Amino acid sequence: FFEHRPQTFNYRIGSVTKQMTAVAVLQLVEAGKLELEDPFRQVVPEYPARTGDGITIRDLLTHTSGIPSFTERRDDRAWSATRRTNAEVLARVEDEPVHFAPGADFRYSNTNYYLLAMIIERLSGLAYGDFLRTHLFAPAGIARSSATEVEGADGDAVGYKLDVDDRLVPADPIDLSVPSGAGGVRSTANDLLLWQRALYAGTTLLTEASRAKMLTPFKQGYAFGIGRAVIDEHAVYQHGGGINGFGSGLCRIEDLAVDVIALFNSEATGAGSMSSIVEMLVHERPVPARPERAALPVDRATIDAVAGDYWATDEGKKTLAKSFPPAIAEDTSHLVLRARGGRLELDVHMGDPIPLYLGEDGLLFTKRNGIVLTPDRDASGRVCNVTVTQNGVFVVPYAR
């Protein structure tokens, strides 16, 4: 199902778009049209004061606004297939209570970057996609990327998903006006390499001062549109993206000036997992083989024994803290094994739940990202602990 010539085909890059939105906002700051501490309702006054007051542009950039994500509802896929207005998108969250006071905590929300795209349009007088093309893509020599391409245009990769019978089928449609500044860009591997070089290695897009602001983590390891982590004593800037039919992973190993770009036109494969494997190769660490597993039906007894909430043990929390920014480590310290529609799902509160399958060895596994769950049962047969292993090397124990 993979397209040929992936370096030239356009792939939806999902949330990798956010760093582009962040650069556009900082360009407006440089132009004197905006300040990071400005209230966002100064530009979007129709957003209700009861849930929007006190939230700054910086809060949107760093996911410290507390505003819920408009993509958290179960009807997301059907609703997103049609072009939506700003009013329709904001209506999904503007009456919802905020999760915390502005700046008090971190919670990833696509609404933050949707609002930033609205602000870019209103202050520049250009459509979001036109602003990116004129002020970001053209100066960086990027020719194939766009936030305004027509679905099915020549050169667009086709996205796939797994259906209920694990067959690859075309992914659900999505109108790119819906993710907008949170995930509405299509790009190629070549273009993303040009993007990386322009962002990290020069002043084509931002001044040195603005770039320093963008790349300095503000809270819990998250900078402007990018997360920062230390892996094998190397500072790594990274972000992944997932959107209907596609996955992406983009990272920069700072001191080595190495860029890793992973693009997939399928929801069945985790681009983030692939970029992690490439990082292992860069760091000269062995990459474990991923065995092929036959999937057995997950029976009712297995579901009843394993379904529930699990929390990372102290050892597991240490592993997560070493590998992820604090906010992501906290989110992934709680996982849920949930029964839905006669199936078992893994939910780590980072995107859609992932289907789990039963192996002949009694282990549970995913087909998308190399995750294997080893259950530990008590005398009654009920699962009391699970050990989560990814790609054979990343191991985190969890307990009920």
N, C-alpha and C positions, 0 to 999 in steps of 0.2 A: 504493500500500500504506500510505500514511500515514493515521493516524486523524484524524478531524475533532476540533475543539476540543482541541488538544494541551495547552492551558493547564489543562484540567480532568481529562484522562485520567491514570490512574496508569501510570507507566513504571518499569520496573526501573532503578535508577540505579547498580547495581554498586558500584564502589569509592568513589564519592562518599559512600557510607555511612560510610566510615572516619572522616571528620571528626565525624560524629554520635557514633560510638563513643568518640572521643577526648574530646568534651565530657562524655559520661556518666561517663567515668573521672575527669575533673577534678572533676566534681560530687561524686563519692565522696571524692576527696582533700579537697575543701572541707568535707565532712561529718565528716572525721576518721577515715574507715574505711580509709584507704589512704594510702601515701606513694609518691612516684614512684621512690624508690630501694629500695623493698621488693622482695625476691626474688619473682618471680611464683609459684614453687612453694609459697610460703607459703599461697597460696589454691588452687592446683592441685597438691596434693602427689603425685597419681598420675602426673604427668609424670616420666619417668625422670631421676634425678639426673645420670646420666652425660652426658646431652645438655642438661639444663635448668639445672644449677647455675650460679650466678653471673649469671643473666639477670634483669634488673630490669623493673619496670613501664615505666620510661622506655625501656628497650631495645625493648620491644614497640611502644610508641607511635612510635618513631623508626626502626623497621626496622633496628636495630643489634643484634639478638639473634643473628643467624647461623642461626636455625632455618629449615630448608627450607620452601617453600610446599607445602601439601597439594594445591594445584591444578596442580602441574607434571607430573602423570602423564598418559599418553596416554588412559587410560580415564576421564578426568574427566567427560565428558558423560554417558556411560551410567551411571556410578557416582552422579552427582549428581542423577539423576532421582528418586531415592527418599529419603525422610526418613532422616537418619543421626543416630546418637547421638554424643555427645562422644567416647566411647571409639572409635567407628569412624573418626571424622575424625582423631583424634590418632594412631591406629595407623598411618596412612599416612606419618607423619614422625618419630614419637618415637624410633625406632631408627636413623634416618638420622643420619650425622655432621653436626655444625654446620659452616657454611661458614667461620666464623672465631670468635675469642674474643669474648665479649660486649663490645659497645661499640667494637670495634677497626675496624669497617668498616660499610658500608651495603649491604644487599641487601633489596629489596622482597619481602615474604612475606605472603601472605594468612593464614598460620597465626598471625602475631602478633595480628591483629585478631580472629580466631576465639577465641583464648585470652582476649583482653580482654573479649569478650562473655561468656565463661564466668565471668570474675571479677566482672563487673557483676551477673550473676544470683546468684552465691553471696554477695556482700556486701550486696546489696539485698533478697534474698528474692523478687525479681520476675523473671518471664521477660524476656528481652532486649527483645522488642517492647513489653511492658507498661511497662518502665522508660522507653523512648523516648517512648511516648505520654503518660505521666504527667509526666515531669520535663523533657522537651525540647519535644515537639510542642505540648502544651496551653499551656504558658506563652508560646510563640511565636505562638499563634493558628493553628497548623497543624492542619487538620482531615481532610485526605484521605490523608495519608502513613501508612504502616504497615510493620512487619516481620513481620506475622502474617496478612496477607490470604490468603484461599483462592484458589488458582489459578482464573482464569476468572470471578472475581467481577465484578459489574456495575461498569462504569467502568474496568476494567483494559484497557489497550491490549494488542493481540496482537502478539507479537514474531515477526520473520521472519529467515530466513537465505537465502543462495544455495546451491542444490544443485550437484551436479557439472556440471550443464548450464547453470549461471548463471540458474536460474529461482528466483523468490522462493517459498519454501515456509515453513510454520510452523516456528519454531525448535524445537530439542530442548527437552524439558521440563526443569525444574530445581526441586527443592524448596528453598524459601528458608531452610530450616533448615541447609542445607549452607554457603552463604556467610556466613550469620549476621552477626556484627559486621564482617566483611570486605566484605560486599556484598549484604546481604539486605533492603534497604529498597526499597519502591515509593514514588514521589512524583509530584507534578505541578509544572509550571513555576511556578504561583502559590505553591504551598507552598515551593518552593525559594527563591523571592524573599523570602518571609517568613523563611525560615531564614537567608539571607544578612544580612538587616537585623538579626535578633536576635543573630547571632553577632558582627557587626562594629560595630554602631552602638548598643550599649546593654549593660546588665548583667542582662538577663532570664535569660540562660542561665549566665553565668559572671561572677565578679568581674573587675575590671580586671586584677588581678594574675594570675589564672588564665588569662585570655585572652592576656595578654602571654607567659606560658609556652607556651601552645599555638601561638602564631603566630611564635615565635622559632625559626628553623632551628637544629637541634641538630648535625646533621652532614650535609654535602653537600647543603645547600639544602632539606632536608626538615624540616618542623615536625611537629606532632602531627596526622597524618591529612591534611595539606595540604603541597604543595610551594610554595616561594617563588622567584620569578625576577624579574629586572629586564628589562623589554621597553620599548625606546624611552625609557629613563630613568624609566619608571614601575614601581613595585613592584607585582607581580601575585601574588596567592595563587590557586592553581589545582589542580584535580585532575580527572581523567577517570575514567570507569567503562565497563567492557565486560562484559556478561553475556549468556547465551543470548538472542538475539533483540533485544537493546537496546544502545544506546550513550549515554553522557552526558558532558557537559563542564560544569564549574562554575568560574567564576573571579570574582575581585574585583580591580578595578584600584583600588588603595588610595587614592591621593591624589585621584582623580577621583570616588571613591565610586560607581563604575559596576560593575554586576553583569552577567555574561554567563552565560546558562543555555541549554544546548543538549541536547535530548532527541530520540532517534530510536528508533523501534520496528523497527529493522532492523540486522542485522550488516553489510549491504552499504554502509553510509554511516558515515563516521567523525564522531562528534559533536565530537571534539577538533579536527578540521579545520574544522568549521563555527564553533566558538567562536573559533578563530584568525582566521577571516575577519571575524567581528564585531569582534574586537579591532583589526584593521586599520582598519575603518571608524571606530571610536572614536578611533584615533590619526590619522585623516585621511590614511591611506596608501592608494594605489590598490590595488584588488583585481583581480588578473589574471583574465581569462576562462579557464575550463577547457574546452578543446576536447573535443568528443565524438570517440571513437576507435573504429574498427571493430577487433574482436579477431580475430586470425588464430590458428590452432592453433600452439602452440609445438612445433616439430619437434625430433627427436632431436639434430640437428646443433647447433641453438641451445642446447639444454640442455647438451650436452657442452662447448660453447665457453664458456659463461658460469657454470656451476655451480662453486661454491667459496666460500672465505672471503675477505672484503675488509675492509680497515682504513682508517679515515679518514686522509687525508693531514694534514700539519701545518696546511695551510689549512683543511681540513675540521674538524679538532679545534678550531680557533679559532672557527669558525662555531657548532659545537655548544656550546662553552663560553659563548658569548654568549647563546645561546637557551634553555639548559636548566640546571637545577641540576646540580652536578658528577656526581652518581651517574647521572642519566639521560644526561648527555653521555658518560660513560664507557661505559655500556651500548650506546648507539647508535653509538659509534665502531667497533663491530665488527658487520658484517652478513654473513649467510650466504645465498647463493642455492642452494637445495637442490631436487633432483629427488625427487618423491614421487608414485607412482601415475601416472607418465607426464606429470606436470605440473611446473611450476616454481613455487617458493615463495620469498618474501622473509621472512627471519627476522632481526629486530633485537633479539631477546631481551626484548621487552616485549609479552607476550601471545602469542596464537596466530600462527603463520606466516600470511602474506598471499599469496593466489594472484596470480601474475603472468601477464600476457597480452602477446602480441606485436602491435604495431601495424604498419600498412602501411609506415610509415617506418622500420621496423627497431628502434624503441624498445620497451622493455618498460614496462608500466604496471599499476597496480592500479585496481580499480573502486571502491574504498571510500574512499580518502582523498587523491586527487589526486597520488599519487606517480608520477613518471616516471623511469626509469633509462635513461641514455644510455651504451651500451657503447663502449669504445675497444679496438679489436682490434690485435693485432700482425700481423706479416707472414704468420704461419701461419693467421690467422683466429681464434686463441684470444683471448678477452677478457682484457685485462690490467688495465683500470681501468673503473670505472663512475662516472658522475656522477648523484647522486640529487637530483631537484628536486621540491619539494612546493608545490602551489598556484602554481607559476610564479615564486616569489620566493625560496624557501628552498632554497639550493643547497649540496650537500656532496659533494666529490670523494672517492672511495675507490679504493684500489689493492690488488691481490692481495699 
